Amino acid sequence: MKPAPRLPDPDAFSPLSLADRLLSLAKEADAAGLPNAADRLVGLAFAVLEQGMTPHRVH
């Protein structure tokens, strides 16, 4: 039996690199004629950047 694929640790990527990838995908979606998808990806990129600017709290 194959082991279940493991997702990378969310802290392994910087918010800036994730936002950059989301914006690249938004550009590709827009070029493909998918403006709604592009808008959502841009919104996600902004959300990633906003969340990345808040300090992580350890309880």
KOLBAVO-909498 format. One record per atom (N, C-alpha, C): residue in three letters; x, y, z. Coordinates in steps of 0.02 Angstrom, whole numbers, padded with zeros to 5 digits, always signed. Layout:
ALAXYZ ...
% end
This chain:
MET+00042-00059+00000 MET+00000+00000+00000 MET+00044+00062+00000 LYS+00027+00110-00042 LYS+00065+00172-00047 LYS+00052+00215+00014 PRO+00104+00247+00041 PRO+00092+00294+00096 PRO+00054+00356+00070 ALA+00015+00384+00114 ALA-00023+00444+00095 ALA+00026+00501+00081 PRO+00012+00541+00030 PRO+00057+00597+00016 PRO+00055+00648+00073 ARG+00112+00674+00089 ARG+00117+00723+00144 ARG+00120+00793+00114 LEU+00081+00837+00142 LEU+00084+00906+00121 LEU+00142+00940+00155 PRO+00173+00988+00121 PRO+00229+01024+00153 PRO+00204+01064+00213 ASP+00248+01074+00259 ASP+00233+01115+00318 ASP+00217+01186+00294 PRO+00161+01215+00317 PRO+00143+01282+00294 PRO+00195+01334+00309 ASP+00235+01323+00361 ASP+00286+01372+00379 ASP+00349+01364+00335 ALA+00350+01314+00291 ALA+00408+01302+00249 ALA+00413+01352+00192 PHE+00358+01387+00177 PHE+00357+01435+00123 PHE+00343+01504+00151 SER+00376+01554+00124 SER+00363+01622+00147 SER+00299+01648+00116 PRO+00264+01692+00150 PRO+00204+01722+00121 PRO+00218+01756+00055 LEU+00276+01786+00048 LEU+00293+01820-00014 LEU+00298+01772-00072 SER+00329+01714-00062 SER+00335+01665-00117 SER+00267+01635-00134 LEU+00225+01623-00084 LEU+00158+01598-00098 LEU+00117+01649-00137 ALA+00120+01712-00116 ALA+00083+01765-00150 ALA+00108+01773-00222 ASP+00173+01768-00232 ASP+00201+01773-00300 ASP+00174+01717-00344 ARG+00171+01657-00318 ARG+00144+01601-00357 ARG+00071+01610-00372 LEU+00032+01634-00323 LEU-00039+01647-00335 LEU-00049+01700-00388 LEU-00008+01752-00387 LEU-00014+01804-00438 LEU+00006+01778-00508 SER+00055+01734-00510 SER+00072+01703-00574 SER+00015+01662-00601 LEU-00017+01624-00557 LEU-00075+01585-00578 LEU-00133+01630-00599 ALA-00141+01686-00565 ALA-00194+01733-00584 ALA-00181+01761-00654 LYS-00119+01776-00669 LYS-00101+01802-00736 LYS-00117+01749-00789 GLU-00100+01686-00775 GLU-00114+01633-00822 GLU-00190+01623-00831 ALA-00227+01626-00776 ALA-00299+01619-00779 ALA-00330+01675-00821 ASP-00306+01735-00811 ASP-00332+01792-00849 ASP-00318+01783-00924 ALA-00257+01761-00940 ALA-00239+01750-01010 ALA-00280+01694-01041 ALA-00302+01647-01000 ALA-00342+01591-01025 ALA-00416+01609-01030 GLY-00433+01671-01013 GLY-00502+01692-01018 GLY-00544+01674-00958 LEU-00513+01669-00900 LEU-00548+01652-00838 LEU-00541+01710-00788 PRO-00575+01765-00801 PRO-00566+01824-00758 PRO-00591+01814-00687 ASN-00643+01774-00676 ASN-00667+01762-00608 ASN-00615+01724-00567 ALA-00585+01674-00598 ALA-00532+01636-00563 ALA-00472+01681-00549 ALA-00455+01724-00597 ALA-00399+01770-00587 ALA-00412+01817-00528 ASP-00473+01843-00524 ASP-00491+01888-00469 ASP-00486+01853-00402 ARG-00509+01791-00399 ARG-00506+01754-00336 ARG-00434+01740-00316 LEU-00391+01723-00364 LEU-00321+01710-00349 LEU-00286+01773-00324 VAL-00302+01831-00354 VAL-00273+01894-00330 VAL-00296+01906-00258 GLY-00359+01894-00243 GLY-00384+01902-00175 GLY-00348+01856-00126 LEU-00335+01795-00148 LEU-00298+01749-00105 LEU-00227+01773-00093 ALA-00196+01800-00145 ALA-00128+01826-00137 ALA-00126+01882-00085 PHE-00175+01928-00088 PHE-00178+01981-00038 PHE-00190+01953+00032 ALA-00233+01903+00037 ALA-00247+01873+00102 ALA-00185+01840+00131 VAL-00146+01806+00089 VAL-00084+01775+00112 VAL-00036+01827+00137 LEU-00030+01883+00101 LEU+00016+01936+00122 LEU-00007+01968+00187 GLU-00072+01981+00193 GLU-00098+02011+00255 GLU-00088+01965+00315 GLN-00100+01901+00306 GLN-00092+01854+00361 GLN-00018+01846+00378 GLY+00025+01849+00327 GLY+00096+01841+00339 GLY+00126+01900+00376 MET+00092+01957+00376 MET+00119+02016+00410 MET+00102+02016+00484 THR+00055+01973+00506 THR+00039+01970+00577 THR+00085+01920+00610 PRO+00108+01936+00670 PRO+00153+01889+00703 PRO+00117+01826+00724 HIS+00151+01769+00719 HIS+00123+01705+00741 HIS+00127+01702+00817 ARG+00073+01682+00848 ARG+00072+01677+00921 ARG+00075+01604+00941 VAL+00116+01590+00988 VAL+00121+01522+01016 VAL+00086+01523+01082 HIS+00036+01479+01089 HIS-00002+01477+01152 HIS+00028+01427+01199 
% end
